[in-house]
Amino acid sequence: MLITKLSRWCALTAISVSLMACQSTSEPVPTQSVNHMPLTVERIYKDDEFSSQWLGQIRWLADGSGYTTIEKSEKTKNNKTDKNSNNDAKKAESIGKDIVFYDPNTLARQVLISADQLIPAGKDQALSIDNYLWSDDRSQLLIYTNSKKVWRSNSRGDYWILNLKTNQLNQLGGKDVKDSSLMFAKFSPDGNKVAYVTDNNIYVETLANHHIKQLTSDAGNGIINGLFDWVYEEEFSIRDGFRWSPNGKSIAYWQLDTRGSKDFTMINNTDELYPTLTTFPYPKVGEENALAKIGIVNVSNAKTTWAKLPNNSREMYVPRMNWSGNSEQVLIQHVNRKQDTNKLYLTEIKNGDVELILTEQEENFLDFYDDAKWLESGTDFIWKSERSGWRHIYKISRDGSNIVNLTNGAFDITDVQAIDEKNGWIYFIASPDNVAQRYLYRSKLDGTLSNQRITPNEYAGSNRYQMSPNGQWAIHSFSSFAQPTQKQLIKVAGHQVKHQLMTNEKLNKQLAALAKPEHEFFQVTAQDGVVLDGYIMRPANFDASKKYPIIFYVYGEPAGQTAQDKWRGNAYLWDQMLTEQGFIVASIDNRGTPAPKGRAWRKSIYGAVGILSSRDQADALKAMTERWSYIDSDRVGIWGHSGGGSMTLNMLFRYPELYKVGISLAPVADQRLYDSIYQERYSGLLSDYAEGYEQGSPITHAKNLQGKLLLIHGTGDDNVHYQGTERLINELIKHNRQFDFMSYPNRSHGIREGEGTTLHLKTMMTNYFNEHLK
């Protein structure tokens, strides 16, 4: 049932909470007599004792003939000049990276690009490789190096071209190019040119003579071309803002006019003698957004034709755009500010005229945006939609008149993996019977066969696949809750294991030497009958006759699911350490989280984020303490980060009789302070849901704090601003509510930067629970 108004939450009749049938994923572990060396924060986060294997950056070649990866080279050697020179001696000692090709049939290894080839003239060191791209004919290689962080990713750097026919290495951007100033460089389809963004304008460089042409010239004063503002990048997950046409004659690009968005300013007090400021456009809830437009620029004459999107304004978004299987039309997705309607327009590049071919509309909100994947003929495209009540894959004709559900059933698909047009298959990830797990399936593109499972039953847990473009090969990654990731190279047909690539044997041996906790996945029902999923971890020497304090890890927002049967690395080990110290650890996914449980599950929180979800968390706790007498209901702790930090505050403030200790990291204390795209998507427009914003925000209920609260925030958080925590502090002071507080200077949202930060943070959290919950 979809409920959209706050008053309807309050009118729900309370129903007794019951525990559903539980299915254990591990046999009970008897009390252990062996002395195991205990886990410590230092072992996990300082000594990096339990690090996983890493395969490196694997990339399938476009024809599926094999994959490439970056590997440490032997000492680089330079045979072009006098070996007796001091300069050459240094070159011979330098260490670089090779790009290596692997044949999937035999794992035969071949160095395609040696570190020697990546030493610029007059330099001693080979270029570091942050990323690389092949031209379509693989005669040229684009190297991305010297990258710098722009908000959450390293998206600005230097680009070099290696011509494999001549072995010439040249930097792009011209002789006066500034260090780390180019963004999103990529080859034209014919490999003769490279386009990139610098200083918020788009340029194209001809590789034969390195002539540079400026394609846009109106950047400045809030206008940006070919890239995005902060909020588009964060909430629509797009960074690269331009696309070559298939024939290489045009480039379609986004232009954002950010002048309407108010600036947010962050202060850095520590890096310079005087404070420095960082200012950037950041539209908060109800504030003015950037104006997004789509232009198609002719590469030969640098003339832009603008798409004539109907009623385009700052109250509309353009979250996706791509070429429509030809070089004459661009498919543009146009979304209203409420984000309940997405209109797909085919746009003529010659005059900007548009034709509406498809409308996606929801009662509440659309919560994902994907590019249409055009089939080679250009007559159809692949599309994800929740129009049936479940997230499915559709094949849609070019004019939108014919729509075929390729994955029909009462379950959600989570991701499209590959399209094998030659053999008529589409591959996708789903888990119809267990929302905590993930498996590979396939369906016929003509709709004659649906939902054929590929992953064998022996891989019970979470499975990921990095598939070759033709769908014939894949790097298969498998893990489960207490089992680290293993990787193998498979032939997709029959899921034939050809080569073991990563077993994590060392890590598995290390884990075997620890006192392994029990874990169990379980379900409870909320007071209105909705089933909630969770997991619980108990100490290795667990005694059901004793009482244990319990610590909940929570997220609870639409951006993350916590109850998953997959390896979590150091997060799992920290939880295991807590069980060694006498705690039970658990996590619950309230409704609204992105579990593959259907549209109604995800959309039910609309207009009241934080209200129903916190009630679900409280209902789950009550059900668990009724079922398991060993949970000490007087010693309940909870912690979370970001949305989980907000949920932690809501649990302490809204249910102070249930939760005694909470640690809240980087929370959204007041939803009205967060960005427009995310918060309005789930909470509704402020003008329509002002009561939901107020009641769902933890700051409204801060006066109810009774337990112990540790509040943590980085002052350099560009995502969830430190501003909100300062406002919450004022509210707690106003009501004389005592609490503990830690600020991390200039740390961003992840609170990771700076020497010793993670160790310090995790030590503080561990000590806090031990001091106040035991």
C-alpha positions in Angstrom: 0.0 0.0 0.0 1.3 3.4 -1.0 0.8 6.1 1.7 1.9 9.6 0.9 0.6 11.9 3.7 1.9 12.3 7.2 -1.5 12.2 8.7 -2.0 8.7 7.3 1.1 7.5 9.1 -0.4 8.8 12.4 -3.7 7.1 11.7 -2.3 3.6 11.2 -3.7 1.2 13.8 -1.1 -0.4 16.0 -0.8 -4.1 15.5 1.2 -6.4 17.7 4.7 -7.2 16.4 5.5 -10.8 15.6 8.7 -12.6 14.6 8.7 -14.4 11.3 10.3 -17.7 10.6 14.1 -17.4 10.7 16.6 -19.1 8.5 20.1 -19.4 9.9 23.0 -19.1 7.5 25.4 -20.8 9.8 25.4 -23.6 12.3 25.6 -22.6 16.0 29.2 -22.4 17.2 29.9 -24.2 20.5 31.7 -22.4 23.3 35.3 -22.4 22.2 38.1 -23.6 24.4 40.9 -22.6 22.0 42.6 -19.3 22.9 42.4 -16.9 19.9 44.3 -13.7 19.7 41.5 -11.0 20.0 40.8 -8.6 17.3 41.7 -4.9 18.0 41.1 -1.7 16.2 44.8 -1.5 15.5 44.9 -4.9 13.8 42.0 -4.0 11.6 42.6 -0.3 10.7 46.3 0.4 11.5 48.2 -2.7 10.7 45.9 -3.6 7.7 46.3 -7.2 8.8 43.2 -8.5 7.1 43.6 -6.9 3.7 42.0 -8.7 0.8 43.7 -9.7 -2.5 43.2 -7.2 -5.3 43.2 -8.0 -9.0 43.6 -4.5 -10.2 41.7 -2.7 -12.9 40.4 -5.3 -15.4 39.0 -4.1 -18.7 37.5 -6.3 -21.4 38.4 -5.5 -25.0 35.5 -4.4 -27.1 35.6 -7.5 -29.2 35.6 -9.8 -26.2 38.9 -11.5 -27.2 40.4 -10.9 -23.8 41.0 -8.4 -21.1 43.7 -6.0 -20.0 44.9 -4.9 -16.6 47.6 -2.7 -15.1 50.6 -4.5 -13.5 53.8 -3.5 -12.0 56.6 -3.6 -14.5 60.2 -4.8 -14.3 62.6 -1.9 -14.0 62.1 0.3 -17.0 64.8 0.5 -19.5 65.5 3.2 -22.1 67.3 2.0 -25.2 66.9 5.2 -27.2 69.9 7.1 -25.8 73.4 6.6 -24.4 73.3 4.1 -21.6 76.3 5.7 -19.9 74.5 9.0 -19.1 73.4 9.6 -15.5 69.9 10.5 -16.8 69.6 7.1 -18.4 70.8 5.3 -15.3 67.9 6.9 -13.4 65.5 5.8 -16.1 66.8 2.2 -15.8 66.1 2.2 -12.1 62.6 3.7 -12.2 59.6 1.5 -11.7 56.5 1.9 -13.8 53.4 0.0 -14.8 52.6 -2.2 -17.8 49.3 -2.7 -19.5 49.0 -6.4 -19.9 46.6 -8.5 -22.1 45.2 -11.9 -21.0 43.7 -14.5 -23.2 40.6 -15.9 -21.4 41.0 -19.4 -22.8 44.6 -19.9 -21.7 45.4 -17.0 -19.4 48.4 -16.4 -21.7 50.0 -13.1 -20.8 51.2 -10.5 -23.2 52.6 -7.0 -22.4 50.7 -4.7 -24.7 52.1 -1.4 -23.4 55.3 -1.4 -21.4 56.3 1.2 -18.8 59.2 2.1 -21.2 56.7 3.4 -23.7 55.2 5.7 -21.1 58.3 7.7 -20.3 57.8 11.2 -21.7 60.8 12.7 -23.6 63.2 14.3 -21.2 61.7 12.6 -18.1 63.0 9.9 -15.8 59.8 8.3 -14.7 57.0 6.5 -16.6 53.6 8.1 -16.4 51.4 6.8 -13.6 48.2 5.3 -15.0 45.0 6.5 -13.4 42.9 5.4 -16.3 43.3 4.5 -20.0 41.2 4.2 -23.1 41.8 2.5 -26.5 40.9 3.9 -29.8 38.4 1.7 -31.6 41.1 0.2 -33.8 43.4 -0.2 -30.8 46.2 1.7 -32.7 46.3 4.5 -30.0 46.1 4.6 -26.3 44.8 7.5 -24.2 46.5 7.7 -20.8 45.0 9.6 -17.9 47.5 10.6 -15.2 48.3 13.1 -12.5 44.6 13.2 -11.5 43.2 15.5 -8.9 40.1 15.1 -6.8 37.0 17.2 -7.8 34.5 16.6 -5.1 34.1 12.8 -4.8 36.2 11.6 -7.7 39.6 12.3 -9.4 38.1 13.8 -12.5 40.7 16.4 -13.5 44.2 15.5 -14.7 46.6 15.2 -17.6 46.0 13.2 -20.8 48.7 11.7 -23.1 48.3 9.9 -26.4 50.5 6.9 -27.3 50.5 6.1 -31.0 51.3 2.4 -31.2 52.3 2.6 -34.8 55.0 5.3 -34.3 55.5 4.7 -30.5 55.2 8.5 -30.1 53.9 9.8 -26.7 52.4 13.3 -26.7 50.5 15.3 -24.1 47.1 16.8 -25.0 46.1 20.4 -24.3 48.8 22.3 -26.2 52.2 23.5 -25.2 50.9 25.9 -22.5 48.6 23.4 -20.9 48.3 23.7 -17.1 48.9 20.7 -14.9 45.8 18.6 -14.2 43.5 20.9 -16.1 41.7 18.5 -18.6 38.6 16.5 -17.9 36.8 13.6 -19.5 39.0 13.2 -22.6 37.9 10.6 -25.1 38.5 9.5 -28.7 36.3 10.3 -31.6 34.9 7.1 -33.1 37.4 7.2 -35.9 40.3 7.8 -33.5 41.5 10.9 -35.3 40.5 13.4 -32.6 40.1 13.7 -28.8 37.6 15.9 -27.1 37.9 17.2 -23.6 36.7 19.9 -21.2 39.0 22.5 -19.7 37.9 25.8 -18.0 34.3 24.6 -18.4 34.4 24.7 -22.2 34.7 21.8 -24.7 37.7 21.5 -27.0 38.6 19.0 -29.7 42.2 18.2 -30.6 43.2 16.7 -34.0 45.9 14.0 -33.3 47.7 14.2 -36.6 48.8 17.8 -36.0 47.6 18.5 -32.4 45.5 21.4 -33.7 43.0 22.5 -31.0 39.6 23.8 -31.8 37.3 25.4 -29.1 33.8 24.1 -29.6 32.1 26.2 -26.9 33.1 29.6 -25.7 30.3 30.8 -23.4 31.6 29.4 -20.1 32.0 31.7 -17.1 29.7 33.6 -14.8 28.0 30.4 -13.7 27.8 28.7 -17.2 29.5 25.3 -17.5 29.7 23.1 -20.5 30.3 19.3 -20.7 30.4 18.8 -16.9 28.0 19.2 -14.0 27.4 21.1 -10.8 27.8 19.5 -7.4 24.2 18.3 -7.0 23.9 16.7 -10.5 27.1 14.8 -10.0 26.1 13.6 -6.5 22.4 12.8 -7.0 22.3 11.8 -10.7 25.7 10.0 -10.6 26.9 11.7 -13.8 30.3 13.5 -14.2 31.2 13.3 -17.9 28.9 15.8 -19.7 29.4 15.2 -23.4 29.0 12.4 -26.0 30.5 11.9 -29.4 28.1 11.0 -32.2 28.7 7.6 -33.8 30.0 9.3 -37.0 32.2 11.6 -35.1 30.8 14.8 -36.7 28.9 16.1 -33.7 29.1 16.2 -29.9 26.0 16.4 -27.7 26.6 18.1 -24.4 25.0 19.4 -21.2 25.2 23.1 -20.4 24.3 24.1 -16.9 23.5 27.7 -15.9 24.2 27.7 -12.2 23.7 31.4 -11.7 20.3 30.8 -10.0 21.7 28.5 -7.4 22.9 30.0 -4.1 26.5 29.4 -3.1 27.5 27.4 -0.1 30.8 28.3 1.6 33.1 26.0 3.6 35.9 27.3 5.8 39.3 25.7 6.2 41.0 26.8 9.4 44.1 24.6 9.4 45.9 24.4 6.1 47.0 28.1 5.9 48.0 30.9 8.2 44.6 32.5 7.6 41.3 30.7 7.0 40.6 29.8 3.4 37.1 29.5 1.8 35.7 27.1 -0.7 32.5 28.3 -2.4 30.3 26.4 -4.8 26.6 26.4 -6.0 24.5 24.1 -3.8 20.8 24.2 -4.2 19.1 23.2 -1.0 15.5 22.1 -0.6 13.1 24.6 -2.1 15.9 26.8 -3.5 16.6 27.6 -7.2 18.3 24.9 -9.2 20.6 25.2 -12.2 19.1 25.4 -15.6 20.1 22.4 -17.7 20.1 22.5 -21.5 21.3 20.0 -24.2 23.3 21.3 -27.1 24.6 19.5 -30.2 27.7 21.1 -31.5 29.0 20.6 -35.1 32.7 19.7 -34.8 33.6 21.3 -38.1 32.1 24.7 -37.6 31.6 24.8 -33.8 28.0 25.8 -34.2 25.6 24.6 -31.5 22.0 23.6 -32.0 19.9 23.6 -28.8 17.3 21.0 -28.1 13.8 22.5 -27.9 12.7 20.8 -24.8 9.1 21.9 -23.9 8.7 24.1 -20.9 12.4 23.8 -20.0 13.2 25.7 -16.9 15.0 25.6 -13.5 12.1 23.4 -12.4 13.1 20.6 -14.7 16.1 18.2 -14.8 18.0 16.5 -17.6 19.4 13.5 -15.8 20.3 11.4 -18.9 21.0 11.9 -22.6 22.6 9.7 -25.3 22.8 9.2 -29.0 19.8 7.1 -30.3 21.5 4.4 -32.3 22.3 6.8 -35.1 24.0 10.2 -35.6 20.9 12.2 -36.4 19.0 12.0 -33.2 19.7 12.3 -29.5 17.5 10.8 -26.8 16.9 13.2 -23.9 15.3 12.4 -20.6 13.4 15.4 -19.2 12.2 15.2 -15.6 10.1 17.5 -13.5 11.2 18.9 -10.2 8.9 16.6 -8.3 10.6 13.7 -10.0 7.4 11.7 -10.7 7.5 12.1 -14.5 10.2 11.4 -17.0 9.6 12.3 -20.6 11.8 10.8 -23.3 12.3 13.0 -26.4 14.0 12.1 -29.7 15.8 15.2 -30.7 16.8 16.2 -34.3 20.3 17.5 -34.3 19.7 19.6 -37.5 17.1 21.9 -35.9 16.6 20.8 -32.2 13.0 19.7 -32.8 11.8 17.0 -30.3 9.4 14.2 -30.4 7.9 12.6 -27.3 8.2 8.8 -27.5 7.8 7.6 -23.9 6.6 8.8 -20.6 7.5 7.2 -17.3 5.2 8.4 -14.5 4.9 7.3 -10.8 2.4 8.3 -8.1 5.3 9.3 -5.9 8.8 9.4 -7.4 11.1 7.9 -9.9 14.2 6.7 -7.9 16.6 5.7 -10.7 17.8 7.0 -14.0 19.6 5.0 -16.6 20.6 5.5 -20.2 18.5 3.8 -22.8 20.7 1.0 -24.3 20.1 1.0 -28.0 20.3 -2.2 -30.0 22.5 -2.2 -33.0 19.7 -1.9 -35.5 18.5 1.3 -33.8 14.9 0.1 -34.0 14.6 -0.7 -30.3 16.2 0.2 -27.0 16.5 -1.6 -23.6 14.9 0.2 -20.7 14.3 -0.3 -17.0 11.0 0.6 -15.4 8.8 -0.1 -12.4 5.5 0.4 -14.3 4.4 -3.2 -13.3 5.1 -2.6 -9.6 8.4 -4.3 -9.9 11.7 -3.2 -11.5 12.0 -5.0 -14.8 13.8 -4.8 -18.2 11.8 -3.8 -21.3 12.5 -3.7 -25.0 10.9 -0.7 -26.4 10.5 0.2 -30.1 12.0 3.4 -31.4 8.7 5.3 -31.5 7.6 3.9 -28.1 4.6 2.0 -29.6 5.8 -1.5 -28.7 6.8 -2.4 -25.2 7.9 -5.9 -24.2 8.7 -6.9 -20.6 11.7 -9.2 -20.8 11.9 -10.2 -17.1 8.2 -10.4 -16.1 7.6 -11.7 -12.5 7.0 -10.7 -8.9 10.6 -9.7 -8.3 13.0 -6.9 -9.0 16.0 -7.0 -11.3 18.9 -4.9 -9.8 21.3 -4.4 -12.7 21.7 -5.1 -16.4 25.0 -6.9 -17.0 25.4 -7.4 -20.8 23.5 -7.6 -24.0 24.5 -10.4 -26.4 22.6 -9.4 -29.6 24.3 -12.1 -31.7 22.8 -14.9 -29.7 19.7 -12.9 -28.6 20.3 -12.7 -24.8 20.2 -10.0 -22.1 21.9 -10.7 -18.8 20.9 -9.2 -15.5 21.2 -9.5 -11.7 18.3 -10.5 -9.5 17.3 -12.6 -6.5 13.6 -13.5 -6.6 13.7 -15.7 -3.5 16.1 -14.0 -1.2 16.5 -10.2 -1.2 19.8 -10.4 0.7 21.5 -12.2 -2.2 22.3 -11.6 -5.9 22.5 -14.0 -8.9 23.0 -13.8 -12.6 20.0 -14.5 -14.9 19.3 -14.1 -18.6 16.3 -13.6 -20.9 15.7 -13.7 -24.6 15.6 -10.4 -26.4 12.6 -11.5 -28.4 10.7 -12.2 -25.2 10.3 -16.0 -25.8 12.2 -17.1 -22.7 12.5 -15.2 -19.4 14.5 -15.4 -16.2 16.8 -18.3 -16.8 19.2 -18.5 -13.8 22.9 -18.8 -14.7 24.6 -18.7 -11.3 24.9 -22.3 -9.9 23.3 -23.0 -6.5 26.7 -23.6 -4.9 27.3 -19.8 -4.9 24.8 -18.9 -2.2 25.4 -15.3 -1.4 26.2 -12.3 -3.5 27.5 -12.6 -7.1 28.9 -10.0 -9.3 29.9 -10.3 -13.0 32.2 -8.2 -15.1 31.1 -9.5 -18.5 32.7 -9.1 -21.8 30.8 -6.9 -24.2 29.6 -9.9 -26.2 28.4 -11.8 -23.1 30.6 -14.8 -23.7 33.1 -14.3 -20.8 33.0 -12.9 -17.3 35.0 -12.2 -14.2 32.8 -13.8 -11.5 33.1 -12.4 -8.0 31.4 -14.3 -5.2 31.2 -13.6 -1.5 28.9 -14.2 1.4 28.4 -12.7 4.9 31.4 -14.3 6.5 33.3 -15.4 3.4 35.7 -13.0 1.6 35.4 -12.4 -2.1 36.8 -14.9 -4.5 37.1 -14.3 -8.3 37.2 -16.6 -11.2 37.2 -16.3 -15.0 34.2 -18.1 -16.4 32.7 -19.0 -19.7 29.2 -17.7 -19.3 27.6 -20.6 -21.2 27.1 -23.2 -18.5 29.0 -21.0 -16.0 32.1 -22.9 -16.7 35.0 -22.0 -14.4 38.1 -21.7 -16.6 40.6 -20.1 -14.2 40.7 -19.2 -10.5 41.9 -15.6 -10.3 41.6 -14.7 -6.6 41.0 -17.1 -3.7 41.9 -14.9 -0.8 43.5 -18.0 0.8 45.7 -15.9 3.1 42.8 -13.9 4.4 40.7 -17.0 4.9 43.4 -18.6 7.0 43.7 -15.5 9.1 39.9 -15.5 9.7 40.0 -19.2 10.6 42.3 -18.3 13.5 39.8 -15.9 15.0 36.9 -16.7 17.3 34.2 -16.8 14.6 30.8 -15.3 15.6 27.5 -16.8 14.8 25.4 -14.9 12.3 21.8 -15.3 11.2 19.5 -13.6 8.7 16.0 -13.2 10.0 12.7 -11.4 9.4 10.3 -9.5 11.7 7.0 -7.9 10.9 6.2 -4.2 11.7 3.0 -3.2 13.4 1.1 -2.9 10.1 2.3 -6.3 8.9 5.1 -5.3 6.6 8.0 -7.8 6.7 11.5 -6.4 7.6 14.8 -8.1 6.9 17.8 -8.1 9.1 20.9 -9.9 10.3 22.3 -10.6 13.8 25.8 -11.6 15.0 26.4 -13.3 18.3 29.7 -14.0 20.1 31.6 -17.2 19.4 31.2 -18.2 23.0 27.6 -17.2 23.0 25.5 -18.4 26.0 21.7 -18.0 25.5 21.1 -17.9 29.3 23.0 -14.6 29.6 22.0 -11.1 28.8 24.0 -9.2 26.1 24.0 -5.5 25.1 23.1 -5.1 21.4 24.5 -2.6 18.9 22.5 -1.8 15.8 24.2 -0.6 12.6 21.6 1.4 10.7 21.3 3.3 7.4 17.6 3.3 6.5 17.6 5.8 3.6 16.7 5.0 0.0 20.4 4.9 -1.0 21.5 1.8 0.8 20.5 -1.8 1.9 22.4 -3.1 4.9 21.0 -6.7 5.3 22.9 -8.3 2.4 24.6 -11.7 2.3 28.0 -10.3 1.2 31.5 -9.8 2.5 31.9 -6.3 4.1 35.6 -6.4 4.7 36.8 -4.3 7.7 33.2 -3.4 8.6 32.6 -7.1 9.2 35.8 -7.5 11.2 34.9 -4.5 13.4 31.5 -6.1 14.1 33.3 -9.3 14.9 35.6 -7.5 17.3 32.5 -6.1 19.1 31.1 -9.6 19.5 34.4 -10.6 21.0 34.0 -7.8 23.5 30.6 -9.1 24.6 28.2 -7.3 22.3 25.6 -8.6 19.9 25.5 -6.7 16.6 22.5 -6.4 14.3 21.1 -4.4 11.4 17.6 -4.0 10.0 16.4 -2.6 6.7 13.3 -0.5 7.2 11.0 0.1 4.3 12.2 2.7 1.8 15.6 1.1 1.5 16.6 -0.1 -2.0 16.0 -3.8 -1.3 14.6 -5.6 -4.3 11.2 -5.9 -2.7 9.0 -4.0 -5.2 7.9 -0.5 -5.9 5.5 -0.3 -2.9 8.2 -1.2 -0.5 10.5 1.6 -1.8 7.9 4.3 -2.4 5.9 3.9 0.9 8.1 6.5 2.7 7.3 9.3 0.3 6.6 12.6 2.1 7.6 11.3 5.5 11.3 10.3 5.3 12.5 9.4 8.8 9.0 8.9 10.3 7.8 5.5 9.2 11.4 4.2 8.8 12.3 5.0 12.5 9.0 3.3 13.5 10.1 0.2 11.6 13.4 0.2 13.4 11.7 0.5 16.8 9.2 -2.3 15.9 12.0 -4.6 14.9 13.8 -4.0 18.2 10.7 -4.8 20.2 10.1 -8.0 18.2 13.7 -9.1 18.6 13.7 -8.6 22.4 10.4 -10.5 22.7 11.9 -13.4 20.6 15.4 -13.5 22.0 15.6 -13.2 25.8 19.3 -12.9 25.7 19.0 -9.3 24.3 19.3 -6.9 27.1 16.6 -4.3 26.3 18.2 -1.9 28.9 21.4 -1.8 26.9 20.6 -1.0 23.3 23.1 1.0 21.2 22.8 2.2 17.6 25.1 3.9 15.1 25.1 5.1 11.5 26.8 7.4 9.0 25.1 10.0 6.8 21.5 8.8 6.4 22.4 6.3 9.1 23.6 9.2 11.3 20.2 10.8 10.8 18.4 7.6 11.7 20.5 7.2 14.8 19.4 10.6 15.9 15.8 9.9 15.2 15.9 6.7 17.2 17.5 8.4 20.2 15.1 11.4 20.0 11.9 9.7 18.9 12.3 6.5 21.0 14.4 7.5 24.0 12.9 4.8 26.1 14.3 2.1 23.8 17.8 3.3 22.8 20.4 4.1 25.4 23.6 4.9 23.4 24.0 6.3 19.9 26.9 7.4 17.7 25.8 9.6 14.8 28.3 10.4 12.0 27.7 13.2 9.5 23.9 13.3 9.9 21.3 15.3 8.1 19.9 16.9 11.2 17.4 19.0 9.3 16.2 17.7 5.9 15.6 21.3 4.8 19.3 21.8 4.7 20.1 19.0 2.3 20.3 19.2 -1.5 17.2 19.7 -3.6 17.4 16.7 -5.9 17.8 14.0 -3.3 15.6 15.3 -0.5 12.7 16.5 -2.7 12.7 13.2 -4.6 11.8 11.2 -1.4 10.3 13.9 0.9 8.3 15.7 -1.7 8.3 19.4 -2.5 8.6 21.6 0.6 5.5 23.5 -0.3 3.4 20.2 -0.3 5.1 18.3 2.6 6.3 20.9 5.1 4.9 18.9 8.0 6.8 15.8 6.8 10.0 17.7 6.6 9.6 19.0 10.1 8.5 15.8 11.7 11.1 13.7 9.8 14.0 15.8 10.8 15.8 14.8 14.0 16.4 18.4 15.1 12.6 18.7 15.7 12.8 16.0 18.4 16.2 16.8 19.9 14.6 17.9 23.2 13.7 14.3 23.9 17.3 13.0 24.2 17.8 10.9 27.3 20.6 8.5 26.5 24.2 9.0 25.6 24.9 10.6 22.2 28.3 10.9 20.5 27.9 13.3 17.5 30.7 13.3 14.9 31.1 15.5 11.8 33.8 16.6 9.4 34.0 20.4 9.0 34.9 20.0 5.3 31.8 17.9 4.4 30.6 19.2 1.0 27.8 16.7 1.0 26.0 16.8 4.4 27.1 20.2 5.6 28.7 20.8 9.1 26.1 23.6 9.3 23.4 21.1 10.1 25.3 19.6 13.0 26.0 23.1 14.4 22.2 23.9 14.3 21.5 20.6 16.1 24.1 21.5 18.7 22.3 24.7 19.4 19.0 22.9 19.8 20.5 20.4 22.3 22.1 23.3 24.2 18.7 25.1 24.2 17.1 22.2 26.0 20.1 21.4 28.2 20.6 18.0 26.7 24.1 16.8 27.4 26.0 15.0 24.7 29.5 14.3 23.4 30.9 15.8 20.2 33.9 15.3 17.9 34.6 17.4 14.8 37.2 16.4 12.3 38.9 19.4 10.7 38.5 19.6 6.9 37.4 15.9 6.5 34.8 15.4 3.9 31.7 13.3 4.2 33.5 9.9 4.5 35.7 11.2 7.3 38.7 9.4 5.9 41.3 12.1 4.9 44.3 12.8 7.1 46.9 10.6 8.7 45.4 8.4 11.5 41.8 9.5 10.9 40.1 6.1 10.5 42.0 4.6 13.4 41.1 7.5 15.6 37.5 7.4 14.6 37.0 3.7 15.1 38.9 3.7 18.4 36.7 6.5 19.7 33.5 4.6 18.7 34.7 1.4 20.2 35.6 3.0 23.5 32.3 4.9 23.6 30.2 1.7 23.3 32.4 0.0 25.9 32.1 2.8 28.3 28.4 3.5 28.1 26.7 0.3 26.9 28.4 -2.3 29.0 
